[in-house]
Amino acid sequence: MEVHMQTSQESIARNWILEDLSQHLTTDELDEVILFARHAGYLDADAQLTDAGARYFNLMTKYRKDVETV
């Protein structure tokens, strides 16, 4: 159960990062967004979430929640 939960959370984080980058890069080309995320260190060569990607997701989603409550 814990492995499934971790995989699910990683999937949510990866999808959020790709959507966020897509909006900032103003492109719908998934290959371009994945390549950018890999170069930024958010995803590894297999497009799996890295520690840097997890930190980026946690930082950005926490910040957005704080902004929404202001």
C-alpha positions in Angstrom: 0.0 0.0 0.0 2.8 2.4 0.9 4.6 1.8 -2.4 1.4 2.5 -4.3 0.8 5.7 -2.3 4.4 6.9 -3.0 4.1 6.1 -6.8 0.7 7.9 -6.9 2.2 11.0 -5.2 5.2 10.9 -7.5 2.8 10.7 -10.5 0.8 13.7 -9.2 4.0 15.7 -8.7 5.4 14.8 -12.1 2.1 15.7 -13.8 1.9 19.0 -11.9 5.4 19.9 -12.8 4.8 19.2 -16.5 1.6 21.2 -16.5 3.3 24.1 -14.7 6.3 24.1 -17.0 3.9 23.9 -20.0 2.2 27.0 -18.9 5.4 28.9 -18.3 6.9 27.7 -21.6 3.7 28.4 -23.5 3.8 25.1 -25.4 1.6 22.1 -25.6 4.5 20.0 -27.0 5.0 17.4 -24.2 8.4 16.3 -25.6 9.7 19.9 -25.2 8.4 20.2 -21.7 9.9 16.9 -20.7 13.2 17.8 -22.2 13.1 21.1 -20.3 12.2 19.4 -17.0 15.1 16.9 -17.6 17.6 19.7 -18.2 16.3 21.5 -15.1 16.9 18.4 -13.1 13.2 17.9 -12.2 13.0 14.6 -14.1 15.6 11.9 -14.8 16.4 10.3 -18.1 13.4 8.0 -17.8 11.1 11.0 -17.0 10.8 9.9 -13.4 10.6 12.5 -10.6 14.0 13.4 -9.1 14.7 14.8 -5.6 15.0 18.3 -7.1 11.6 17.8 -8.8 10.0 16.7 -5.6 11.4 19.8 -3.8 10.2 22.1 -6.6 6.7 20.6 -6.4 6.6 20.8 -2.6 7.9 24.4 -2.6 5.6 25.6 -5.4 2.4 23.9 -4.2 3.0 25.1 -0.6 3.6 28.7 -1.9 0.5 28.7 -4.0 -1.6 27.5 -1.0 -0.2 30.3 1.1 -1.0 32.9 -1.6 -4.5 31.6 -2.0 -5.2 32.1 1.7 -4.1 35.8 1.7 
